[in-house]
């Protein structure tokens, strides 16, 4: 192997970010690069602080980047254009009534400032929204705003701004282990590289924990399961892969108190993830043209009711599971939430044409047999539903004919019930889905973490889902009330800590201007990274800390995409500067995550 090739391989393997042996201290450490962590990092840096973001994964985004990305926002220009009359007072009433026990102070701040702190700020960063508003149950008016590009389109502009800001640096593939304290004050974070296992202490005057929830940790979910619901026979995991409660344990070990951990926002719409067969991973899916039938073949709920009504009804069913049944025209109404599922071809191939998941038959009798239902029951249930539609009144479940307002997230799919009459007929299996944590580390309005006596722990703040979104939801969310409060808690915590930093007053520092593509230039057609890198071997080696690398490049190998389609910034080759350009990399996520509707 030549010296150039050897140097290139070494730099490539180290590039994504093993921490330095002796890093300098920074003003602020943010643990986690989800939407709340990135919002906090950018706000602190824009206020003049030096910021280090410690991220256990090799990429950004947390739960938010894989979500639909919808935001519940109050009194926005989009609402004005649609003729929607909204106000903070009306929203505050809705939040408090629907949430049952939401924190009034957190609610008041959010409804009065969501336009300023979320909508206007995101527009300035480059986020764009659909003009289509959705009215979710519990809201007096439509408030659900959908970003173009789903969760990826929502979070990427924030990351891009962080990467361009000279005051923000990232420590990727670095897992926070515990907080470091001195004289009763948090002074840093002890961490370990997930790739090299090298341990490191990062020092800072202020630490912000933004590690997300715990809904991907089934043991924690069951430990804190709300007593108001029976625990299901099978519960799918539908949160971010790193939403495992790590920040809860870190904060608790430092003296923090956990509150309202039983307030979990779980869904009845969990479909087993076809990309991960044999696991408990699930995706959030729905079909506005379907009816839900239990294992006895009977409807049991208004399929367009609120999330909390449908979950409660599902958990009361035999084995807490059901089938969604629809016909040939209805297949177009199948919607799967998340950045990975905006491509219709993906939904068709992985779900509807997947015999390991979807049941399909030319008549309802054979479909019922495939679903292992009692003979004749499915035909009877569908016939009764179709007859109710013809009469215009759903006497049993009030889905239609009683002034209800059905909602459907699928863009352009239409709302309301339709008859199930046209073969082939389909059935998909659904289970409860663990999704969001609405309790967590106790904080005040400034994000300061509170100890068991209710006093702030000096030097420590927490934001986003780790705090249960600050308690803005209480027991029940209005939908879109997770990512918006994550931005608000992140930004306000960062703003408040600036005044506590020692030294001279901070001044805003300019951000680096956007880089133009012409500065890189097109790579030649015959440029081939595989001349140096044995990609098949790297993908199959299953090295610690390389899970995302392996998953992404497995797709690359299968589709035979040229390396420089995503890594044009690595050309022309320079052995002294052959490192991944994170800003350029952020622009290529859409190559795999097709976060666009068509």
N, C-alpha and C positions, 0 to 999 in steps of 0.2 A: 504494500500500500504506500502511495506517495505521501510526502509530508503534507501537501495541500489537502489531500483527501482525509488524512488522519485528523488534521486540525479541524476540518469542516465537520467531521462526525462528532468530534469531542464538543465543539461549540454548539452543534445542533442539539445534542443530548442534554446540555446544561442550560441552553438558552431560556426555556420557559421559567426559570427563576429560582434556583436554590438560593437561600438567603446568604448574605455575606457573613463571614466569620465574626466580624466585629462591627455591626451596623451603628451608625450614629443615632443619637436620640432625636426624636421628632416631637413636635408640639402635641400631635394627636395620633392615636392608633385607632383605626376602625377595623373591627374583626368581622369580615363578611362582605361580599361584593354583590349582594342582592340589591333590590331597588332602594331599600331604606339605607343600607350602608353606602351605596354610591351617592345617594342624595346628601347624606351627611358629609361624606368626604369632599364633595364638590363645594358645598356651602362653607365648610370650614376653610378650605383652600382659597376660595374667593374672598374670605374674610381676612386673609393674610397668614393663616397658619400653615405650617408644614405638616403633611399628612402621610401616614403609611397605612395602606390597606392590606391586611393579612387575610388571604383567601386560601382555604383548604383545597379547592378545586383548581384545575388548570384554566378554567374559563369563568366568565362572570354570569351574573343574572339570578342565581338562586331559583326559588319557586316562580318568581314573576316572569322570567324569560320563557317559561314553558306554559304559561297560562294564557287565557283568552285576552287578558290585559284590560278588561273593562273597568271604568272608574265611575263612581257615583259622585257627581259634581253639581254644585248649586249655583243657579243664576248665571249661566254662561252665555256667550254670544250664540252658540249653537241653539240653545233653548230659545233665545230671543228670535232667531231667524225662523224657528219652527212655531213661533207663537205660543210657546210654553211659558206660563206665568208661574215663576218659582220665587222663593225668597228664603233667606236663612231662618226666619221664624217658622215657616211651613215645614222646612226640612228638619228643624230641631224637634218639632212635634212628632214627625214621622219616626225619627231616630229613637226618641225616647219611648214612644208607644210600642214600636216593633221590637226593640232590643230588650224590653222588659226591665232591665237593670243596668242600662248603660251609664257611663260616667258623665254627668251633666256638663262638667267643665271641658272635658275632651270633646264632647259633642258640640258644644257652643263654639269652641275654637274652630273645629273642622267646618261646620256649616257656614260660618261667617268668613272663613279664609280659604276655602277650597279653590275658589276661582283664582285668587292671587297666588297662593302657594303651590298649587298643583297645575291648574289649567294654563294660566299665563306663563308660568315658568317652563312647563313642558313645551309649549309652542315656541318659546324663545330658543330652546335647545334643539328644535327641529322635529318634535313629535307632531304628527298630523292625525286628525280624527275624522271618522266617518260622520256625515250629516244625519245618519239614521240614529235616532234615539230610541231606547227601549224602556218601557215602563215595567219595572219589576214589582211583584206583590209587596205591599208595605209602603210603597211610595205613592204620594198623592198625585204626582206628576212624573213624566218621564225624566229620569236623571242619568241613566246608564249610558255613558259615552264610550265608544269603541275606538281604540287607536288603530290606524292603518298598520298592518303588519303584526297585529295581535301583540302578545307579550314581548316578542323580539323587537317590534317596532317601537314599543314603549320604553324599554330599558336601554337599548343600544345608544340612543343619543346622549343619555346621561353618562354612560361609560366613555363615549367618544370625548365628551367635554372633560372628564377626569383625566383621560390619557393625554389630552392636549395641555393640561394645566401643569406648569412646572412645579407647583406645590404639592402634587400628588404622586406618590410612587407605590408600586404594587409588589407584594411578596406572594407570588403564586405558589400553589402546591405546598402550602404551609399551614399546618394545623395548630390552632391555639390549644394549649394544654391546660393552662391555669393563669390566673392573674398574679402579678408580683406586687407586693405592698411593702411600704416602709412608713413607720410612725403613724399607722392608722390610715394611710392614703394609698390608693392604687397608683402604682408608678410604671406599670408596663405589663407585658405579656410574655410568658414562657411558651415557646412554640417548637415544632419539629417539622422538618421537611418530609413530606410524604414520599419523596423520591430517594433522597440520600440518607434519611433518618438522622441527619445532623440537627442537633438541638441548638436553640438560639434564644436569647432574651432580648426583646425589643423594649426600649424605654420610651416613655412619653409622659407629659404632664396630665393628659386626659386620655381615657380609653372609652371608646364607644363600642358596645357589643351589638352586632347586627347579624346574628347567626340564624335567624329564622325560627320556625316553629318546631314541633315534635311529631307531626302527623305521619311521618315515614318511619316512626319507631313504634311498632305495634305493641311492644311491651309497655311503653309509656302511655300510649293511647288507652290501653286496657287498665293500666294502673289508675288513671285519672278519668275513666269513663263516667259520664254523668249518670247519676242514679235515676233520672227521669226516663231513661231508655234501657231496654234489655240489650245486652251485648250480643251481636249477631254471631251466627255459626261461622260465617266467613266474612271478613272485612278486608276490602282491597285498599292498597296504599296508593294515594293519588297526589301526594305533595312532592316537593322537590327532593331529589335523591339525598341531599345533605340535611334535610329537615328532620334531624334525629334527636334534637334536644341537647346538643352539646353545650350551647350557650347557657341553657338553664342550669346545668350542673356546674359550669364554671362560675357563674354568678352566685349560685347557692353556696359554693365552697368559700366564696369571699364574704359571706355574711348576708347576701341578698335574700329577700323573702319572695316566695312564689304565691301568686293569688289567682283564684278563679280558674284553676287548671281543668276543671270539668266543663268549662265552656268551650266546647269543640264544635266547629262548624263542618259537619260531615254531610255528604250527599247520598241520595238514594240512586243516583245515576252513574254507578260505577260499572264500567264495562271492562272485562279482563283485557289487559294490554296485549294485543296480538304479537307485538315485537318481543315480548318477554314471556313466552308460554312456560307453564310450570312454576310461575312465581305468583306472589300476591300483588304485583304491580297492576294498577288499573288506570283507566283514563275516564274523564268526565264526558259523557255522551248523552245525547237526547234525540228524540225524533218527534216533532210536533204533529206528525200524521199517525202516530201509533196509539194503541191502547195497551195498558199494562195488565197482565193477568198473572195471578199467583200460581202455585204448583197444583192447585185444584182447577185451574183454567178459568177463574172468575176475576172480573175487575174488582179493585179494592180501593181506588182513590181517584180523585180528579187529577188526571195526568198533567194538567197545566197549573196546579195549585202551587203554593209557595214551597220553597225548599224544606222548611221545617215541617210543614204538613205532610209532604210526601215521604220524608225520612221516617217520621213517626209511624205512618201507615205501613211502610215497608218493614220496619222492625217488628211489627205485630204479626206479619205473615209467617206461615210455616217455613222454617229455615231461613227466614229473612231474605228472601230472594224472589225474583219475578222474571217474566218474559215481556219484552216489548214486541208487539205484533203489528205488522203493517203490510201493505201490498206493493205492487210494482211501481205505481206513481209515487207512493210514499217513500221509496228508497232514496229519492232525491232530498228528502227532508232530514236525513240522518246528519247530525252535526256532532263533531268531536272537538272539544275545546282544546286550545293550545297551539303554540307556534308550529308544531310538527304536522298539524292536521288541516291546514288551510288548503292543501292541494287535494282536489276532489279525487284524482286518480289514486292517491294513497288510501283514502277512505274506502273506495270501491275495492281495491286490491287486497288490502289487509283486513278489512272487516266484512264487507258484504259478500265477497267472493271467497271467503275463507271458510271452508267446511268444518274446520275445527272450532269455529266460533258461531257462525250463523247457520240457522236451520232454514231450509228453503224447500218449498213444495208447490205443486201446481194446484192443489186444492187444500182446504182447511182441514179435512179429515186426516190427510197424510201429514200435514204439518203438526197437528195435535199429537199424532202417533210419534213423530220424531221428537217432540217435546216431552213425551212420556206422560201426557195428560189423560185423565179418564175419558173414555170413548164418548164422542159426541159433544163434549162440554165446550170445546173451543168454537165449534160451529154455532152452538146456541148463544154463546157470549157475543160473538161478532154479529150475529143476526139481530140480537137485542140492541146492540150499539148502533147498528145501521138504521134500525127502525126508529130509535130515539132521535137520530139525526134528521130523519125524514119528518118526524113530528116537531122537531125544533126545540125539544126540552129533554135534558138529561136528568130525570127525576132522581136517580140513585146517587149521582156524584156531582151534579151541578157544573159539569164542564162547560155546558153551553145552555143558552135559553134562560139564564138567571142573572144576566148583567155582569158576568165574570169578565175579567180582562186577561186572556191567555197571553203568555209571552213566549217568544221563540228567539234564541240567539242567532240562528242560522240566517245570514244575510240573504235577502231575496227569496227565502223559501216560503214566505207567506205565513199567516197565522190562522188559528182556528181549526176546528175538526173537519175531517173529510171521511167519506165512507171507505170501508175496506172491502173492495169487491173485485179488484183486477189481479189475476195471477201473473207471475208467481207471487206466493205469499212468503213472508219472512218472519223469523223470530230471533231475537238476540237476548242472551242471558245477562241480567243485571243484578248487582250486589251493592250493599252500602259501601261508600268510599270515604276513607279518612282524608280530609282535605286541608283544613285550616285550624290553627290554634288561636282561640280568642281569650285565653288567659295566659299568664306567664310571669315574667319578672316585674315586680311592682316598681313603678316609676311615678314621679310627679310630672307636672306640665312641662318642665324643662328637660325631661328625660333622665333626671338624676335617679340612680338606682337607690331604692329604699331598703334599709335593713329591717330586721324583725321588730324593731321598736318604732319603725316609721320614719327613721332619720336618714338623710342622704349619706351614701358612702362616698367620701371625698375622692374625686378623680375618676369616677365611674358613671357612665351613662349607658342606657340601652334604648333601642329603637325598633320599630317595625313589629313583625310577628312575634319576636322574642318577648315582647311586652303585651301580647294579645292585642296589638294595635292600639295600645294605651287605654283599652277598655271602652273604646268608642262605640262598640257594638252591643255590649251586654251579652245576653244569651243568644241573640239572633241577628245576623247581618242582613242588610238590605241589598246585598250583592253590589260589587263595585266599591264596597266600604272596607277593603283590605289593602289594595295597592295605593289608593289615595291617602289614607291615614299613614301608610308606610313612608310616603314622601314627606308628609307634614311632620311626623315625629322625627324623621331623620334631619330635616332642615332646621327645625326649631331647636333640637338638641345641640346641633352644631353651632347655631347662632348664639345660644345662651352660654356655651363654654368659652367663647372667644374672650369674654370679659374676665374670665378667671385665669387666663394664661399670664405667666409672669413676663417681665421684660417690657420694652416699649410697646405702645399701642400698635396693633396690627394694621397694615395697610393692604388694600386689595392689590393683587399682582396680576398683570396681564396674562391672558392665556395665549398659547401658541396659535397662530392662524392655521386654518385648514390647509393641509398639504394638497397640492395639485397633482393629479395623476401624471402630468407631463414630466414632473421631476423624477419619476421612476422610469418611465418609458416602457414600451412593450418588450417583452422577452422574445428571443428568436424561437421559431417553431421547433427547432431541434434541441432546445434546452431541456435537460432531463436530470432531475434530482436523483433518479435511481442509479445514476452512474456512481454515486457515492453512498447512497443509503439503501440498505436492503430492507425495503418496506415490508414485504411479506413476513420476514423474520421478526421485525420490530412489532408488528401487529399481533402476532400469535404468541409472543413471549410472556404476556400478562405480567408486566412489571408493576410494582407498587407505584401509585401516583400517576399512572398513564391510562386510566380507564377511558377518559374522553378522547385522548389521542388515538387509542386503539379502535374505539367505536367509529370515529370520524374517518380514519384511514382505511378501515374495513370497507366503508361505503365507497371511498375513492377507488380501492382495488376492484370492487365489484362493478363499478360503473366506468372504469378505465379513464377517469378524468385526468387531464394533465396536471402535474403538481403546481405549475405556475399559474393555474387558474385561481388558486387561493394564495400562492406565495410569490406573486410577481415582485414583491418588495425585496426578495432575496437575490434578485438579478440586477446588475451583473454580480457574479460571485466574487466576494472579497473575504478571504479567510480571517481577516482581523475584525470583520463586522458582520459575520454570518449568523445573525440572530433573528428570531421571529419579531416582526414589527407588529406590535399589538394593535396599533391603530388600523393598519391595513388588514390585519386578521379580523377585526371587528366588522369590517365591511363584507366579509365573505360567509358569515354564518348562514345567510339565506341560501347558500349553495346546498345545504342539507336540510335546514329548517325552512321549509317553503311557506313562510308566514305571509301568504297573500291569498285573497279570494279570487276565484275565476270561474 
